[in-house]
Amino acid sequence: MGLRDFFKRGKEEPAKAPNPTNRQPGDSTFFKQNTPEQPTAQPTSQDTYTVKSGDSLSKIAKHYYGDANAWKKIYEANKATIGDNPDLIKPGQQFVIPKQ
């Protein structure tokens, strides 16, 4: 079939989706094909908090839970970091804040 016959047919071919295995360097997805899949962040059941000067477990609990008496939940989750005395927390310590 010649070029002239092609134009005489009067029908257009529908647009085809690009072939994912035939990407060109100018294609915006070209570099993505060669990179390994990145794991997506999974929602966690906890937040983290960095202790600031003047903080206490009850103050942190009030901020996160709306109840200062919930400090024990934070203490239990961070006992290895805090130690035996929940009143001795230090600025810069990172605490895990369990979700309710």
GUROTI-576979 format. One record per residue (C-alpha): x, z, y; residue number from 1; residue in one letter. Coordinates in nm, 3 decimals, padded with zeros to 5 digits, always signed. Layout:
BEGIN
+---------+---------+---------+-----+-----+
|      c1 |      c3 |      c2 |   n | res |
+---------+---------+---------+-----+-----+
|       X |       Z |       Y | NUM |   A |
...
+---------+---------+---------+-----+-----+
This chain:
BEGIN
+---------+---------+---------+-----+-----+
|      c1 |      c3 |      c2 |   n | res |
+---------+---------+---------+-----+-----+
| +00.000 | +00.000 | +00.000 |   1 |   M |
| +00.144 | -00.098 | +00.335 |   2 |   G |
| +00.134 | +00.090 | +00.661 |   3 |   L |
| -00.140 | -00.137 | +00.786 |   4 |   R |
| -00.360 | -00.057 | +00.484 |   5 |   D |
| -00.309 | +00.314 | +00.540 |   6 |   F |
| -00.454 | +00.299 | +00.890 |   7 |   F |
| -00.744 | +00.078 | +00.780 |   8 |   K |
| -00.868 | +00.332 | +00.529 |   9 |   R |
| -01.020 | +00.536 | +00.814 |  10 |   G |
| -01.004 | +00.866 | +00.628 |  11 |   K |
| -00.769 | +01.143 | +00.720 |  12 |   E |
| -00.611 | +01.373 | +00.472 |  13 |   E |
| -00.701 | +01.738 | +00.529 |  14 |   P |
| -00.417 | +01.951 | +00.657 |  15 |   A |
| -00.224 | +02.114 | +00.379 |  16 |   K |
| -00.084 | +02.465 | +00.382 |  17 |   A |
| +00.295 | +02.471 | +00.413 |  18 |   P |
| +00.481 | +02.490 | +00.086 |  19 |   N |
| +00.633 | +02.841 | +00.076 |  20 |   P |
| +00.927 | +02.719 | -00.133 |  21 |   T |
| +01.012 | +02.440 | +00.111 |  22 |   N |
| +01.065 | +02.636 | +00.433 |  23 |   R |
| +01.303 | +02.511 | +00.695 |  24 |   Q |
| +01.547 | +02.721 | +00.906 |  25 |   P |
| +01.333 | +02.663 | +01.218 |  26 |   G |
| +01.029 | +02.809 | +01.043 |  27 |   D |
| +00.956 | +03.163 | +01.167 |  28 |   S |
| +00.914 | +03.283 | +00.808 |  29 |   T |
| +01.234 | +03.123 | +00.679 |  30 |   F |
| +01.442 | +03.439 | +00.692 |  31 |   F |
| +01.167 | +03.658 | +00.551 |  32 |   K |
| +01.171 | +03.469 | +00.223 |  33 |   Q |
| +01.525 | +03.581 | +00.145 |  34 |   N |
| +01.490 | +03.948 | +00.237 |  35 |   T |
| +01.382 | +04.206 | -00.021 |  36 |   P |
| +01.043 | +04.365 | +00.020 |  37 |   E |
| +01.055 | +04.670 | +00.242 |  38 |   Q |
| +00.863 | +04.967 | +00.110 |  39 |   P |
| +00.568 | +05.051 | +00.327 |  40 |   T |
| +00.548 | +05.401 | +00.463 |  41 |   A |
| +00.308 | +05.605 | +00.262 |  42 |   Q |
| +00.093 | +05.854 | +00.448 |  43 |   P |
| +00.232 | +06.199 | +00.396 |  44 |   T |
| +00.044 | +06.522 | +00.360 |  45 |   S |
| +00.266 | +06.696 | +00.613 |  46 |   Q |
| +00.425 | +06.671 | +00.956 |  47 |   D |
| +00.766 | +06.791 | +01.065 |  48 |   T |
| +00.836 | +07.013 | +01.363 |  49 |   Y |
| +01.163 | +07.099 | +01.536 |  50 |   T |
| +01.170 | +07.456 | +01.661 |  51 |   V |
| +01.217 | +07.505 | +02.035 |  52 |   K |
| +01.325 | +07.810 | +02.226 |  53 |   S |
| +01.037 | +08.056 | +02.257 |  54 |   G |
| +00.856 | +07.931 | +01.946 |  55 |   D |
| +00.714 | +08.156 | +01.678 |  56 |   S |
| +00.542 | +08.067 | +01.353 |  57 |   L |
| +00.211 | +08.187 | +01.494 |  58 |   S |
| +00.254 | +07.970 | +01.804 |  59 |   K |
| +00.332 | +07.666 | +01.588 |  60 |   I |
| +00.035 | +07.746 | +01.362 |  61 |   A |
| -00.194 | +07.774 | +01.666 |  62 |   K |
| -00.076 | +07.430 | +01.783 |  63 |   H |
| -00.122 | +07.257 | +01.447 |  64 |   Y |
| -00.414 | +07.444 | +01.296 |  65 |   Y |
| -00.587 | +07.604 | +01.592 |  66 |   G |
| -00.535 | +07.941 | +01.422 |  67 |   D |
| -00.231 | +08.158 | +01.489 |  68 |   A |
| -00.302 | +08.352 | +01.168 |  69 |   N |
| -00.222 | +08.040 | +00.963 |  70 |   A |
| +00.152 | +08.102 | +01.021 |  71 |   W |
| +00.192 | +08.207 | +00.655 |  72 |   K |
| +00.118 | +07.852 | +00.542 |  73 |   K |
| +00.411 | +07.724 | +00.751 |  74 |   I |
| +00.633 | +08.010 | +00.639 |  75 |   Y |
| +00.567 | +07.947 | +00.268 |  76 |   E |
| +00.643 | +07.577 | +00.308 |  77 |   A |
| +00.972 | +07.654 | +00.487 |  78 |   N |
| +01.089 | +07.978 | +00.326 |  79 |   K |
| +01.419 | +07.821 | +00.215 |  80 |   A |
| +01.499 | +07.728 | +00.576 |  81 |   T |
| +01.365 | +08.042 | +00.743 |  82 |   I |
| +01.484 | +08.305 | +00.498 |  83 |   G |
| +01.328 | +08.642 | +00.423 |  84 |   D |
| +01.230 | +08.729 | +00.782 |  85 |   N |
| +00.958 | +08.502 | +00.928 |  86 |   P |
| +01.028 | +08.643 | +01.274 |  87 |   D |
| +01.378 | +08.494 | +01.277 |  88 |   L |
| +01.334 | +08.126 | +01.343 |  89 |   I |
| +01.595 | +07.939 | +01.543 |  90 |   K |
| +01.577 | +07.647 | +01.787 |  91 |   P |
| +01.673 | +07.323 | +01.614 |  92 |   G |
| +01.537 | +07.421 | +01.273 |  93 |   Q |
| +01.314 | +07.155 | +01.120 |  94 |   Q |
| +00.995 | +07.275 | +00.956 |  95 |   F |
| +00.752 | +07.096 | +00.733 |  96 |   V |
| +00.397 | +07.147 | +00.858 |  97 |   I |
| +00.155 | +07.111 | +00.566 |  98 |   P |
| -00.174 | +06.941 | +00.644 |  99 |   K |
| -00.481 | +07.155 | +00.602 | 100 |   Q |
+---------+---------+---------+-----+-----+
